[in-house]
Amino acid sequence: TATWSYEAVKAQAVVSRTFAITNFNKYQKYGFNLDATTNSQAYAGIKIEHPASNRAVQETHGEVVLYQGEPAKVYFFASSGGKTGTAEDAWGGGNEPYLVSVEDIYEDPNTATRARWEMRFTAQELKDKLAESGVHIGDITDVKVEYSDSGRAVRTVFCGTEGEKEYLRENVRWAIGVYSTAFTVSRSGGSASDRGC
């Protein structure tokens, strides 16, 4: 982000600071406030700091995003896929009126990180991925997805010969390792069985 236009770097500094403030005690029970992963802000340490981002942090010192006088709940990501989702799409909560789905007219799908992506899984690979998290539903026979108005998967059901497993919203990402919930499912090499779901 340090190579973006300088005003964009400053905006990122303000949003990052706001995120840190609103999430400051997220991991308090573990003895720390934020972590270095994407669960917080993916901080990779002093070794990757850049003069432009350091300058932006200094020049925006104390600035945060406010909504009705309080720090706003802000989120950021590498790619919107051309349209943002709502907080409800992602986590099933957050009725803030500013966390709505909007078209992203600024993202270039040809250059944005993972604006367009494809992953292929065999039925056996899906079975193995689910088994890694303790889900055993037999051979995968189908995958059914319900979508939000913004095109995000809000309910994904894996159907198997010995049962089914439902994932709501973002949880499917962690279960099978996809980049976002803005995905569609297509099949090749045969049709789904009438067993399961």
N, C-alpha and C positions, 0 to 999 in steps of 0.2 A: 504493500500500500504506500510505502514511502516514495515510490516513483510516480504516483498519481499526481494530478494537478494539486498545487499546494492547498487550495481551498478545500479540496476533498480530503486531504490529509488532516487538516484542521477539524473538519466535520467528524472524521473518524475518531480523533482524539477526544472530542466532546462526547460522542456516543459511547466510546469505551469507558470514559470516566463515569458517565451516568450509569452504565451497566455495572461497573464495580461498586458504586454506591448502593444501588438497589439490590445487589446480590451479596453484600459484604459479609453477612453472617450465614451464608448458605451451608458452609461446612463446619460451623462452630463446634458441633458435637465431636468432631474429629480433632479439634485443636488448631484449626486454621480457617481462614475466611474464604479464599478462592483457590482454585487449583490451576495448573498450567495447561490443561487440556481444553478442548472445545466446549466442555461443560461450563467453563468460565470464559476465558478469552484467548486460549491457545498461546500463552506467553512462552517464547522459546529462549528467554534469557538475554542478558546484556550483550552477548556476542552477536546478536542480529540487529541490535539497535542501529538506527540510521539518523544522520544529522537532521534530515528534513522532518522526520517524525518527532525527534527530540525537540526541535524548534517549535513544532506545532503544539506539543504538550505544554511547553513554556508559555507560548503566546496565548493559549486558551486557558491558562491557569484559573481554576475556580469555576469555569463555565460548565454547566450541565443542561440537559434537556428537561424542561419543567412542563407539567400538565396540572392546571389548577393549583399552582404554587408548590407542588411536590415533584421530586424527581420522577420522571416518566419511566415506565417499563419499556426498555429498548432492546432490540435484538438485531444482530447482523449476521451475514452469511456470505459465502463466496459467490453464490449464484442464486437468482430467483427463478431461473428457468423461463423468464419472460413475464412472470406474474407472481406476486407474493401470495402466501396463504394467510389465513387469519390465525390468531392465537388459539381459537377453538379448533381449527384444523390440525394444529401441531400438538397441542397438549390437552385439549378438551376443557379449557378454561380460559379465563382472561377476557372479561367483557369490556375492556377499555375501548372507548369509541374510536381511538386512533389506531388500533391494531386490526385493521381491515385489509382485505385483499384488494390490491391495485395492480394495474398493468405496469410493468417496468419498462418504460420507453428508453431507458438509458443503457440497458444491458445489450451487448452485442453477442448473440448466441454463437458467433463464429470464434470469438476470442475469450469469452467468459469461462472460468473454470467449471467444468461439469454442467454447463447449461444444457447440453445434450449428452446423454450417456446411454449405454446399453450393457446389460449383463445377461448372460445366458446360464441357466442352471438346468441340469437334468433332474428328473424326478428323484433319482438317487441322491444327487447333491443336496437337494432341498431336504430330503429325509435326514441326511447326515447333519446338515446345519441345525435343524430342529433338535436332533438328538443331542448335539453338543450343549444345548441349554436345557436338557432334561425332558424334552417333549418327544414322546413316542406314540405315533399315530399310525404306524404301519407304512405301507407303500403309499406315496402321494398319488392321488387320483385326480385332483383338481385344485385350483386356486381361484377363490372368488373375492372380488374387490368391490367395495362401495366407495364412491368418490364424493368429495365436497364440491361446492360450486366453483372453487378455485382449481379443481382438478387434482387435489391431493387425496391419497388413499386414507380414508378415515376408519375403515374396517376391512381387514384382510383375513380371510379364513382359508387355512390349509386343510384340505379334505384328505383323509387317508382311509385305508382299508380297515383300520382299527380305531377310528374316531376322527375328531377334528380339533383344530386349535385356532382360536381367534386372537388377533392382535389389533388393538385400537391405536390409531394414529401413528406417532413416531416409534412405537414399540416394535413395529415390523422391521424398521431399519436395523435395530440392534440384533434382531433374531436372525436375519439372513444377510446382513451386511450390504444393503443397498445405500446409495448416496443420499437419497431423499425419498419423500413419499409422493413425489410427482412422477409416478411411473404407471405404465400400463403393462398388462400381461398378455402375451400371445403364446400360442403353442405351435410346435412343429413336431413332425415325426410321429403323428398318431393323434387320436382323439382321447378325451378324458373318459375314464370309466364311469359307469353309472353307480359304482359303489362309493361309499363315503357320503359326504354332505348331501 
